[in-house]
């Protein structure tokens, strides 16, 4: 029996539920900066993750591999929309510079 669909369903549920943690106020980033739950773009990207996760779950329950593959790009976009701004910064030390996490850096001119 192929267990791949169950794995996809479980991952979609876990991602959906992670949004509750992502949006929980009072948390801090690795550098001690408060998680920016009041930033509209932060909330929007988190809710985009929830929406995409739920769509993937429905597609997996239908065993619609083409829809799941199509939604993989949306999932990557949902993650990148937040990570590029708040996590995987292009600071002086590059990717993974935790001192810059949860801070919006000025745009390069």
N, C-alpha and C positions, 0 to 999 in steps of 0.2 A: 504494500500500500504506500502510495506517495504521500509523504508528510509535509511536503513543501507548502501546500496551501495553509495548513495549520500554523506553520512558522510565520508566514506572511500575515495571517490574521492576528497572531499574538503580537507581532512587531507593530502592526498598525494600532492595536489597542494600547500598547505601551507608549507609543508616541503620542496618541491622543491624551492619555492620562498624564503624560509628562508636562503638558501645557498647564495643568493646575499648579505644578511646582514652579514652572517658569514664571508664572504670573503671581505667585505668592509674595505678598509684601513682607518686608522685614528681613529678607535674605540679603547676603552680601556676596560679592564676587570674590575671586581668589585674592584680589589685592585689597579687600576690605571696603571697596566702593559699594554703596547700596545698589542692588539690582534696579534698573531703571523702569520699574513697573508703571510709572506715571508718563513715560514717553509714549506718545501715540503710535509711532512707528514700531516700537518694541512690542506693544500690545497687538498691533495689526499683524506683524509677522508671526507672533505666537498663535493668533487665531487662524492665520493661514495654514500653519502646521496642523492645527486641529482639523480644519476642514479637509485638507488633503489626506490626512490619516484616515478620516472617516470614509472618504471616497475610496481609498485603497482597500479598506476593510470590506466595503460593499462589493467591490470588484473581486476580491479574493473569495468572498462567500459565494459568488456566482461562478468562480473558477474561470474568470475572464482574463487570461494572461495578457492579451493585447491592451486592455484597459489598465492593468497593473503596470505594464511596461510604459505606457503613455504617461501615467501619473508619476513615474519615477522622476521625470524631469521637474514636475511641479513640486515634488517633495524636496529635491535638491535646491530648488529656488526658495522654498519656504525656509529651509535651514540657512542657506547662504544669505538671505535677506537680513537675518539677524547677526550671524557670525561675522559677516564682512564689516558691520558697523560696530558691534559691541564685543567681539571676541577675537577674531583672527586679524588683528590690526596690522597695519603696515608701518608700525612705529620704527624707531631707531634700531631695535633689535629684531624686527620682523615678526613672522608668525609665531604665536605662542608667547608673546611678551605680556605676561600677566599683569604687569604694572599699569598697562593701558586698558585692561578689560573694563567694560561697562562705562567707558568714557567716550563721548563722541568727539573725535578729533576734527579740527578745522579742515575744510576741503583744501586740497592742493590747488594753487592757482596756475 
